[in-house]
Amino acid sequence: MTPAMTMAQAANDLVEQFEFLPSWEDRYAHIISFGKTLAPYPEEHRSETYKVKGCQSQVWLHPSVQDGRIHFEADSDASIVKGIIAMLLFVYNDRTADEILGMKPDFIERIGLTQALSANRANGLASMLKQIQLYALALSRRTA
């Protein structure tokens, strides 16, 4: 993703990447490859404080504010879940709190991800989205 890409453009780009994949086996492989794009997660952030509640797998999400934009670092102990959080960061990372809070995650449905995931993973996806939004809300209040 280039910094000039809007959230809507990033979401559309993500949807287009999945449109060309004929099977869910290919799509899962693509999700896993997304997880490999995440930067190494700092050990000091691998704590209960940054653990996303509601995920069957362990997922950590650490926010920081840089130049008025929220930067996230993330990791998971499960390859598909790590790919899912990487996909979310492809859209939501390095955005303002207002941008994050104003973005509807309809790209998830457009990809067909919710229907393809197990109930536990779908709940985990919802928890990751909720945590991103909660961090944005909290950080917007702190910087206002």
C-alpha positions as CSV (number, residue, x, y, z in Angstrom):
1,M,0.0,0.0,0.0
2,T,1.3,3.4,-0.8
3,P,0.7,6.3,1.7
4,A,-1.3,8.2,-1.0
5,M,-3.8,5.4,-1.1
6,T,-7.1,6.2,0.6
7,M,-8.8,3.7,2.9
8,A,-11.5,3.1,0.3
9,Q,-8.8,2.5,-2.4
10,A,-6.9,0.1,-0.1
11,A,-10.2,-1.8,0.7
12,N,-11.0,-2.0,-3.1
13,D,-7.5,-3.2,-3.8
14,L,-7.9,-5.9,-1.3
15,V,-11.3,-7.0,-2.7
16,E,-9.8,-7.1,-6.2
17,Q,-6.9,-9.3,-5.1
18,F,-9.4,-11.9,-3.9
19,E,-11.7,-11.6,-6.9
20,F,-9.0,-13.3,-9.1
21,L,-8.5,-16.2,-6.8
22,P,-10.8,-19.1,-7.9
23,S,-11.1,-21.2,-4.8
24,W,-11.0,-20.8,-1.1
25,E,-7.9,-22.9,-0.9
26,D,-6.2,-20.2,-3.0
27,R,-7.8,-17.4,-0.9
28,Y,-6.6,-19.0,2.3
29,A,-3.0,-19.2,0.9
30,H,-3.3,-15.5,0.0
31,I,-4.4,-14.7,3.5
32,I,-1.5,-16.6,5.0
33,S,0.9,-14.7,2.6
34,F,-0.5,-11.4,4.0
35,G,0.6,-12.5,7.5
36,K,4.1,-12.9,6.2
37,T,4.2,-9.2,5.4
38,L,3.9,-8.1,9.0
39,A,7.0,-6.6,10.6
40,P,8.4,-8.6,13.5
41,Y,6.3,-7.9,16.6
42,P,8.2,-6.4,19.6
43,E,8.5,-8.8,22.5
44,E,7.7,-6.0,25.0
45,H,4.2,-5.6,23.4
46,R,3.5,-9.3,23.7
47,S,1.5,-8.9,26.9
48,E,-2.1,-9.2,28.1
49,T,-2.4,-5.4,27.7
50,Y,-2.3,-5.7,23.9
51,K,-4.0,-9.1,23.5
52,V,-7.2,-8.9,21.6
53,K,-10.0,-10.4,23.6
54,G,-12.5,-12.7,21.9
55,C,-10.0,-14.5,19.6
56,Q,-9.5,-18.2,19.8
57,S,-5.9,-17.7,18.8
58,Q,-3.6,-15.3,20.4
59,V,-3.6,-11.9,18.7
60,W,-1.7,-8.9,19.8
61,L,-2.4,-5.4,18.6
62,H,-0.3,-2.4,19.7
63,P,-1.3,1.1,18.7
64,S,0.9,4.3,18.7
65,V,0.3,7.8,17.3
66,Q,2.7,9.2,14.8
67,D,2.0,12.6,13.2
68,G,-1.7,12.4,14.1
69,R,-2.0,8.9,12.5
70,I,-2.5,5.7,14.4
71,H,0.2,3.1,13.6
72,F,-0.5,-0.5,14.5
73,E,1.8,-3.4,15.1
74,A,0.2,-6.8,15.2
75,D,1.0,-10.5,15.5
76,S,-0.8,-13.9,16.0
77,D,0.3,-17.4,16.8
78,A,-2.0,-18.8,14.0
79,S,-1.0,-18.2,10.4
80,I,-4.6,-17.6,9.0
81,V,-5.4,-15.2,11.9
82,K,-2.0,-13.4,11.4
83,G,-3.0,-13.0,7.7
84,I,-6.4,-11.6,8.7
85,I,-5.0,-9.0,11.0
86,A,-2.4,-8.1,8.3
87,M,-5.3,-7.6,5.9
88,L,-7.1,-5.3,8.3
89,L,-3.9,-3.3,8.8
90,F,-3.5,-3.0,5.0
91,V,-6.7,-0.9,5.2
92,Y,-6.6,0.7,8.7
93,N,-3.0,1.2,9.5
94,D,-1.5,4.7,9.6
95,R,-4.8,6.5,9.4
96,T,-6.4,9.2,11.5
97,A,-8.8,8.2,14.2
98,D,-11.6,9.9,12.2
99,E,-10.8,7.9,9.1
100,I,-10.7,4.6,11.1
101,L,-14.0,5.4,12.9
102,G,-15.6,6.5,9.6
103,M,-14.7,3.4,7.6
104,K,-17.3,0.6,7.4
105,P,-15.7,-2.8,7.1
106,D,-17.9,-3.8,4.1
107,F,-14.8,-5.0,2.3
108,I,-14.8,-8.1,4.6
109,E,-18.2,-9.1,3.2
110,R,-17.2,-8.2,-0.4
111,I,-14.3,-10.6,-0.1
112,G,-16.7,-13.3,1.4
113,L,-14.4,-13.8,4.4
114,T,-17.1,-13.9,7.1
115,Q,-18.9,-16.7,5.3
116,A,-15.8,-18.7,4.7
117,L,-14.5,-18.6,8.3
118,S,-15.4,-20.8,11.1
119,A,-17.7,-19.3,13.8
120,N,-14.7,-18.9,16.1
121,R,-12.5,-17.2,13.5
122,A,-15.4,-14.9,12.4
123,N,-15.9,-13.9,16.1
124,G,-12.1,-13.3,16.3
125,L,-12.3,-11.1,13.1
126,A,-15.1,-9.1,14.7
127,S,-13.0,-8.7,17.9
128,M,-10.0,-7.5,15.9
129,L,-12.1,-4.9,14.1
130,K,-13.7,-3.8,17.3
131,Q,-10.3,-3.4,19.0
132,I,-8.9,-1.3,16.1
133,Q,-12.0,1.0,16.4
134,L,-11.7,1.2,20.2
135,Y,-8.1,2.2,20.0
136,A,-9.0,4.9,17.4
137,L,-11.8,6.2,19.7
138,A,-9.5,6.2,22.8
139,L,-6.6,7.8,20.9
140,S,-8.9,10.4,19.3
141,R,-10.1,11.5,22.7
142,R,-6.5,11.7,24.0
143,T,-5.2,13.8,21.2
144,A,-8.3,16.1,20.9
